[in-house]
Amino acid sequence: MNQTNQKIYIIGAGISGLVAAINLEKKGYAPIILEATDRIGGRVKTDIVKGYQLDHGFQVLLESYPKAKEYLDYKKLELQSFLPGATIYKNRNSQTIGDPTRSLKMLVPTMSSSIGTLGDKVKILKLNKSLKKKSLEDIFKEEEKTTLKYLQDKGFSKSMITDFFKPFFSGIFLESSLETSSRMFEFVYKMFGTGMATLPKAGIGAIPKQLQEQLATTQIKLDTAVKEISGQTITLENGEVLESDYIIIATEASHIVPNLRGQETPWKSCVNLYFEADAPKDRKPLIGLVADENTRINNIFYHDTLETVTTGAKSLLSVTVVDDSDLSIEALSAMVSSELSTYCGIKGATFLKSYEIRKALPELNNLRNNCAPSETQLTNNIFLAGDHLLNGSLNAAMVSGERAVEGVIEKIEGLLK
Ligand SMILES: Cc1cc2nc3c(=O)[nH]c(=O)nc-3n(C[C@H](O)[C@H](O)[C@H](O)COP(=O)(O)OP(=O)(O)OC[C@H]3O[C@@H](n4cnc5c(N)ncnc54)[C@H](O)[C@@H]3O)c2cc1C
């Protein structure tokens, strides 16, 4: 058989699966992607509701991600940048802090804010400088500790941690105790410090769309859920049986590979609620963080402070609730509306839609940024991809898709056993 006639299936059309397909095509293969849902993108999707662009969960593309630079055309995505800072709501007041070295607009509010001591501000500048110089390889070689311990060891004050780091990084790590590895903290901090946080003009879902546009010979079969993989045989939920030469499982494999049952990845969850609201007084693209204890809201963002392709009649307000909530959506949205009014001074916001994301980010130890192609090999013909192999980010999902393909190619060329 001509090598490129190998029948290669990719399970999952998320970022890792799409990047795997791009790389297989580069090597002359024409893979088939089997995707359980009715759309590509996995966790990265955007709906249009009443003209508003609703991303499935508040997420940002950090333009410094090395792999995103390789796979995405930022210009065509018309990336819209957030200001490098945040508005912090506490005790019914708000203050804005940010990185004045990247946006002069941040200088006055940051220097005059009461968040953190002068010593904290100096430590922030030092951290920025040292992480700018530190390579990603070095970051992921560091001994791991919790982010909380890392910040305490760096000498940040209690108020700086509770009023800034905790709300900011809870929204990124999707957990509010800052238990996430210090490697992830350094990685994300470095990415924030060396480029802008952005969103494509058409919403986060434009990212997988652009990856899909790079595919020419790949077939994508939507609404095609895989039930089980055994050897080279793929059994679909609809009973159909497919034979393959190689399979890349670009999602958690434990639910489809019988030998992996019981080895499920634990996941962190969140709820993202959207509201229609009156336009904010101060139209700046800044993330809002609620630093008061015992509130449900972690962060808020007015999406129309960035340019979007489509807009609704009013302002679109996104609210992220991090900690697992036992409340119904009706009860949670009522509670969030009340907190918006009490803590952020946002009155009369009307609930639009919510996304409960049970499997938002993998909960991992020993976070990595890369792996050897051979480490993606599960069996003779099955290879693995997905952010859960490395760390929960778009960058890691892309790296994992690339490594899985390198594993398959090495196997085909007889370099792997
Ligand atoms: C709320 C939220 C906020 C985030 N914020 C950020 C952020 O700001 N920056 C950042 O870099 N990253 C962020 N992320 C993480 C980022 O979205 C993920 O790392 C990335 O999308 C993972 O891609 P993936 O291909 O590994 O997995 P997935 O996107 O999960 O793709 C897996 C695909 O496999 C399909 N599938 C699963 N089982 C089967 C089956 N049996 N048969 C067929 N198909 C199947 C799924 O339907 C899915 O399409 C965030 C994620 C969430 C949810």
The ligand as a Gaussian input file, in Angstrom:
#p B3LYP/6-31G(d) Opt

LIG

0 1
 C      -14.582000      28.076000      29.748000
 C      -13.230000      27.828000      29.141000
 C      -12.283000      28.830000      29.169000
 C      -11.036000      28.620000      28.581000
 N      -10.180000      29.666000      28.505000
 C       -9.053000      29.536000      27.774000
 C       -8.246000      30.675000      27.498000
 O       -8.594000      31.808000      27.864000
 N       -7.091000      30.479000      26.793000
 C       -6.711000      29.240000      26.370000
 O       -5.639000      29.115000      25.765000
 N       -7.478000      28.155000      26.587000
 C       -8.641000      28.276000      27.258000
 N       -9.460000      27.188000      27.437000
 C       -8.958000      25.868000      27.050000
 C       -9.085000      25.553000      25.551000
 O      -10.374000      25.837000      25.094000
 C       -8.770000      24.058000      25.394000
 O       -7.465000      23.824000      25.878000
 C       -8.835000      23.535000      23.962000
 O       -9.973000      23.977000      23.299000
 C       -8.805000      22.012000      24.000000
 O       -8.883000      21.459000      22.714000
 P       -8.846000      19.883000      22.529000
 O       -8.825000      19.602000      21.076000
 O       -7.771000      19.330000      23.363000
 O      -10.201000      19.325000      23.193000
 P      -11.745000      19.606000      22.904000
 O      -11.969000      21.004000      22.507000
 O      -12.463000      19.122000      24.112000
 O      -12.097000      18.690000      21.651000
 C      -12.463000      17.352000      21.749000
 C      -13.469000      17.039000      20.658000
 O      -13.707000      15.633000      20.651000
 C      -15.076000      15.402000      20.486000
 N      -15.379000      14.091000      21.064000
 C      -15.339000      13.719000      22.370000
 N      -15.702000      12.425000      22.505000
 C      -15.966000      11.976000      21.258000
 C      -16.394000      10.710000      20.748000
 N      -16.635000       9.670000      21.554000
 N      -16.589000      10.590000      19.422000
 C      -16.338000      11.628000      18.579000
 N      -15.939000      12.847000      19.011000
 C      -15.764000      13.012000      20.324000
 C      -15.729000      16.547000      21.261000
 O      -17.070000      16.736000      20.853000
 C      -14.822000      17.699000      20.889000
 O      -15.242000      18.336000      19.709000
 C      -10.716000      27.361000      28.007000
 C      -11.674000      26.352000      27.986000
 C      -12.930000      26.585000      28.513000
 C      -13.973000      25.513000      28.392000

